Amino acid sequence: MKWFSRWEFFALASAFFAGLTAFLGKIGVMNVNSNLATFIRTVVVLVMTACILSWRHQWQWPQGAAMKAWVFLVLSGIATGLSWLCYYRALSLGPVSKVAPIDKLSVAFAIILGVLFLGENFTWQIAVGAGLIIFGAVIIIFL
């Protein structure tokens, strides 16, 4: 059995870059309006993604993609934008050592939504992990 599958590697890389995002973002919003900082970040993400799509020749929309895909991608984009706006505002107002861990409550929210609406399994391991994330956030918020 492999220690890491492809999705686990990218999930861990995502966590690393999210941590780096918090650190760099905190420095970036020190003397910049948080909404402008979010805009700059968004433009950079847009340019990076366009470059990757071009480099990999992936600009074509998949054959047979339903309107449902468009709707949910747009809704996901709106949620991402709102998340980033709130995140950068929180970073401009509070310490990264508290903002970033509280932001990671998104993991618990994602688990709940996955179980309720996508029919994903809710095992004891997932319950314990989510509980620890929530417990950690509570400790950071109140202690």
Rosetta constraint file for C-alpha pairs under 8 A:
AtomPair CA 4 CA 8 HARMONIC 5.73 0.50
AtomPair CA 4 CA 9 HARMONIC 6.09 0.50
AtomPair CA 5 CA 9 HARMONIC 6.37 0.50
AtomPair CA 6 CA 10 HARMONIC 6.50 0.50
AtomPair CA 7 CA 11 HARMONIC 6.03 0.50
AtomPair CA 8 CA 12 HARMONIC 6.09 0.50
AtomPair CA 9 CA 13 HARMONIC 6.14 0.50
AtomPair CA 10 CA 14 HARMONIC 5.95 0.50
AtomPair CA 11 CA 15 HARMONIC 6.32 0.50
AtomPair CA 12 CA 16 HARMONIC 6.26 0.50
AtomPair CA 13 CA 17 HARMONIC 6.13 0.50
AtomPair CA 14 CA 18 HARMONIC 5.95 0.50
AtomPair CA 15 CA 19 HARMONIC 6.19 0.50
AtomPair CA 16 CA 20 HARMONIC 6.27 0.50
AtomPair CA 17 CA 21 HARMONIC 5.89 0.50
AtomPair CA 18 CA 22 HARMONIC 6.34 0.50
AtomPair CA 19 CA 23 HARMONIC 6.45 0.50
AtomPair CA 19 CA 100 HARMONIC 7.46 0.50
AtomPair CA 20 CA 24 HARMONIC 6.02 0.50
AtomPair CA 21 CA 25 HARMONIC 5.58 0.50
AtomPair CA 22 CA 26 HARMONIC 6.02 0.50
AtomPair CA 22 CA 91 HARMONIC 7.82 0.50
AtomPair CA 22 CA 96 HARMONIC 6.49 0.50
AtomPair CA 22 CA 100 HARMONIC 6.24 0.50
AtomPair CA 23 CA 27 HARMONIC 6.71 0.50
AtomPair CA 23 CA 96 HARMONIC 6.73 0.50
AtomPair CA 24 CA 28 HARMONIC 6.11 0.50
AtomPair CA 25 CA 29 HARMONIC 6.11 0.50
AtomPair CA 25 CA 88 HARMONIC 7.17 0.50
AtomPair CA 25 CA 91 HARMONIC 7.37 0.50
AtomPair CA 26 CA 30 HARMONIC 6.50 0.50
AtomPair CA 26 CA 88 HARMONIC 7.78 0.50
AtomPair CA 26 CA 91 HARMONIC 5.55 0.50
AtomPair CA 26 CA 92 HARMONIC 6.73 0.50
AtomPair CA 26 CA 95 HARMONIC 7.98 0.50
AtomPair CA 26 CA 96 HARMONIC 6.37 0.50
AtomPair CA 28 CA 32 HARMONIC 6.92 0.50
AtomPair CA 28 CA 37 HARMONIC 7.20 0.50
AtomPair CA 29 CA 33 HARMONIC 6.54 0.50
AtomPair CA 29 CA 34 HARMONIC 5.92 0.50
AtomPair CA 29 CA 37 HARMONIC 6.36 0.50
AtomPair CA 29 CA 88 HARMONIC 7.26 0.50
AtomPair CA 29 CA 91 HARMONIC 7.26 0.50
AtomPair CA 29 CA 92 HARMONIC 5.65 0.50
AtomPair CA 30 CA 92 HARMONIC 6.44 0.50
AtomPair CA 32 CA 36 HARMONIC 6.93 0.50
AtomPair CA 32 CA 37 HARMONIC 6.39 0.50
AtomPair CA 33 CA 37 HARMONIC 6.18 0.50
AtomPair CA 34 CA 38 HARMONIC 6.16 0.50
AtomPair CA 34 CA 85 HARMONIC 7.21 0.50
AtomPair CA 34 CA 88 HARMONIC 5.34 0.50
AtomPair CA 34 CA 89 HARMONIC 5.24 0.50
AtomPair CA 34 CA 92 HARMONIC 6.42 0.50
AtomPair CA 35 CA 39 HARMONIC 6.28 0.50
AtomPair CA 35 CA 85 HARMONIC 6.20 0.50
AtomPair CA 35 CA 88 HARMONIC 7.39 0.50
AtomPair CA 35 CA 89 HARMONIC 7.39 0.50
AtomPair CA 36 CA 40 HARMONIC 6.22 0.50
AtomPair CA 37 CA 41 HARMONIC 6.19 0.50
AtomPair CA 37 CA 88 HARMONIC 7.30 0.50
AtomPair CA 38 CA 42 HARMONIC 6.06 0.50
AtomPair CA 38 CA 84 HARMONIC 6.39 0.50
AtomPair CA 38 CA 85 HARMONIC 5.99 0.50
AtomPair CA 38 CA 88 HARMONIC 6.58 0.50
AtomPair CA 39 CA 43 HARMONIC 6.21 0.50
AtomPair CA 40 CA 44 HARMONIC 6.30 0.50
AtomPair CA 41 CA 45 HARMONIC 6.24 0.50
AtomPair CA 42 CA 46 HARMONIC 6.07 0.50
AtomPair CA 43 CA 47 HARMONIC 6.15 0.50
AtomPair CA 44 CA 48 HARMONIC 6.07 0.50
AtomPair CA 45 CA 49 HARMONIC 6.03 0.50
AtomPair CA 46 CA 50 HARMONIC 6.11 0.50
AtomPair CA 47 CA 51 HARMONIC 6.17 0.50
AtomPair CA 48 CA 52 HARMONIC 6.31 0.50
AtomPair CA 49 CA 53 HARMONIC 6.12 0.50
AtomPair CA 50 CA 54 HARMONIC 6.08 0.50
AtomPair CA 51 CA 55 HARMONIC 5.98 0.50
AtomPair CA 52 CA 56 HARMONIC 6.07 0.50
AtomPair CA 53 CA 57 HARMONIC 5.77 0.50
AtomPair CA 53 CA 58 HARMONIC 4.96 0.50
AtomPair CA 53 CA 59 HARMONIC 5.86 0.50
AtomPair CA 54 CA 58 HARMONIC 6.48 0.50
AtomPair CA 54 CA 59 HARMONIC 6.79 0.50
AtomPair CA 61 CA 65 HARMONIC 7.36 0.50
AtomPair CA 65 CA 69 HARMONIC 6.56 0.50
AtomPair CA 66 CA 70 HARMONIC 7.21 0.50
AtomPair CA 67 CA 71 HARMONIC 6.32 0.50
AtomPair CA 68 CA 72 HARMONIC 6.19 0.50
AtomPair CA 69 CA 73 HARMONIC 6.01 0.50
AtomPair CA 70 CA 74 HARMONIC 6.07 0.50
AtomPair CA 71 CA 75 HARMONIC 6.18 0.50
AtomPair CA 72 CA 76 HARMONIC 5.92 0.50
AtomPair CA 73 CA 77 HARMONIC 6.09 0.50
AtomPair CA 74 CA 78 HARMONIC 6.26 0.50
AtomPair CA 75 CA 79 HARMONIC 6.21 0.50
AtomPair CA 76 CA 80 HARMONIC 6.04 0.50
AtomPair CA 77 CA 81 HARMONIC 6.08 0.50
AtomPair CA 78 CA 82 HARMONIC 6.19 0.50
AtomPair CA 79 CA 83 HARMONIC 6.00 0.50
AtomPair CA 80 CA 84 HARMONIC 6.07 0.50
AtomPair CA 81 CA 85 HARMONIC 6.11 0.50
AtomPair CA 82 CA 86 HARMONIC 6.12 0.50
AtomPair CA 83 CA 87 HARMONIC 5.90 0.50
AtomPair CA 84 CA 88 HARMONIC 6.02 0.50
AtomPair CA 85 CA 89 HARMONIC 6.17 0.50
AtomPair CA 86 CA 90 HARMONIC 6.05 0.50
AtomPair CA 87 CA 91 HARMONIC 6.14 0.50
AtomPair CA 87 CA 99 HARMONIC 7.70 0.50
AtomPair CA 87 CA 103 HARMONIC 7.43 0.50
AtomPair CA 88 CA 92 HARMONIC 6.10 0.50
AtomPair CA 89 CA 93 HARMONIC 6.37 0.50
AtomPair CA 90 CA 94 HARMONIC 5.76 0.50
AtomPair CA 90 CA 99 HARMONIC 6.44 0.50
AtomPair CA 91 CA 95 HARMONIC 6.45 0.50
AtomPair CA 91 CA 96 HARMONIC 6.06 0.50
AtomPair CA 91 CA 99 HARMONIC 6.31 0.50
AtomPair CA 94 CA 98 HARMONIC 7.22 0.50
AtomPair CA 94 CA 99 HARMONIC 6.51 0.50
AtomPair CA 95 CA 99 HARMONIC 6.14 0.50
AtomPair CA 96 CA 100 HARMONIC 5.65 0.50
AtomPair CA 97 CA 101 HARMONIC 6.92 0.50
AtomPair CA 98 CA 102 HARMONIC 6.29 0.50
AtomPair CA 98 CA 140 HARMONIC 6.24 0.50
AtomPair CA 98 CA 141 HARMONIC 7.05 0.50
AtomPair CA 99 CA 103 HARMONIC 6.07 0.50
AtomPair CA 100 CA 104 HARMONIC 6.44 0.50
AtomPair CA 101 CA 105 HARMONIC 7.22 0.50
AtomPair CA 101 CA 136 HARMONIC 7.93 0.50
AtomPair CA 101 CA 137 HARMONIC 6.18 0.50
AtomPair CA 101 CA 140 HARMONIC 7.64 0.50
AtomPair CA 102 CA 137 HARMONIC 5.35 0.50
AtomPair CA 102 CA 140 HARMONIC 7.66 0.50
AtomPair CA 102 CA 141 HARMONIC 7.58 0.50
AtomPair CA 104 CA 108 HARMONIC 7.85 0.50
AtomPair CA 104 CA 133 HARMONIC 7.68 0.50
AtomPair CA 105 CA 109 HARMONIC 6.46 0.50
AtomPair CA 105 CA 133 HARMONIC 6.72 0.50
AtomPair CA 105 CA 134 HARMONIC 6.42 0.50
AtomPair CA 105 CA 137 HARMONIC 7.09 0.50
AtomPair CA 106 CA 110 HARMONIC 5.94 0.50
AtomPair CA 107 CA 111 HARMONIC 6.21 0.50
AtomPair CA 107 CA 130 HARMONIC 7.31 0.50
AtomPair CA 107 CA 133 HARMONIC 7.87 0.50
AtomPair CA 108 CA 112 HARMONIC 6.26 0.50
AtomPair CA 108 CA 130 HARMONIC 5.32 0.50
AtomPair CA 108 CA 131 HARMONIC 7.94 0.50
AtomPair CA 108 CA 133 HARMONIC 7.15 0.50
AtomPair CA 108 CA 134 HARMONIC 7.09 0.50
AtomPair CA 109 CA 113 HARMONIC 6.18 0.50
AtomPair CA 110 CA 114 HARMONIC 5.94 0.50
AtomPair CA 111 CA 115 HARMONIC 6.15 0.50
AtomPair CA 111 CA 130 HARMONIC 7.64 0.50
AtomPair CA 112 CA 116 HARMONIC 6.06 0.50
AtomPair CA 113 CA 117 HARMONIC 5.69 0.50
AtomPair CA 113 CA 118 HARMONIC 7.26 0.50
AtomPair CA 114 CA 118 HARMONIC 4.87 0.50
AtomPair CA 114 CA 119 HARMONIC 6.48 0.50
AtomPair CA 114 CA 120 HARMONIC 5.60 0.50
AtomPair CA 115 CA 119 HARMONIC 5.02 0.50
AtomPair CA 115 CA 120 HARMONIC 4.56 0.50
AtomPair CA 115 CA 121 HARMONIC 6.25 0.50
AtomPair CA 115 CA 122 HARMONIC 6.38 0.50
AtomPair CA 116 CA 120 HARMONIC 7.67 0.50
AtomPair CA 122 CA 126 HARMONIC 6.10 0.50
AtomPair CA 122 CA 127 HARMONIC 6.67 0.50
AtomPair CA 123 CA 127 HARMONIC 6.20 0.50
AtomPair CA 124 CA 128 HARMONIC 6.02 0.50
AtomPair CA 125 CA 129 HARMONIC 6.05 0.50
AtomPair CA 126 CA 130 HARMONIC 5.98 0.50
AtomPair CA 127 CA 131 HARMONIC 5.95 0.50
AtomPair CA 128 CA 132 HARMONIC 6.10 0.50
AtomPair CA 129 CA 133 HARMONIC 6.32 0.50
AtomPair CA 130 CA 134 HARMONIC 6.22 0.50
AtomPair CA 131 CA 135 HARMONIC 5.93 0.50
AtomPair CA 132 CA 136 HARMONIC 5.91 0.50
AtomPair CA 133 CA 137 HARMONIC 6.25 0.50
AtomPair CA 134 CA 138 HARMONIC 6.22 0.50
AtomPair CA 135 CA 139 HARMONIC 6.26 0.50
AtomPair CA 136 CA 140 HARMONIC 6.23 0.50
AtomPair CA 137 CA 141 HARMONIC 6.04 0.50
AtomPair CA 138 CA 142 HARMONIC 5.99 0.50
AtomPair CA 138 CA 143 HARMONIC 7.97 0.50
AtomPair CA 139 CA 143 HARMONIC 5.36 0.50
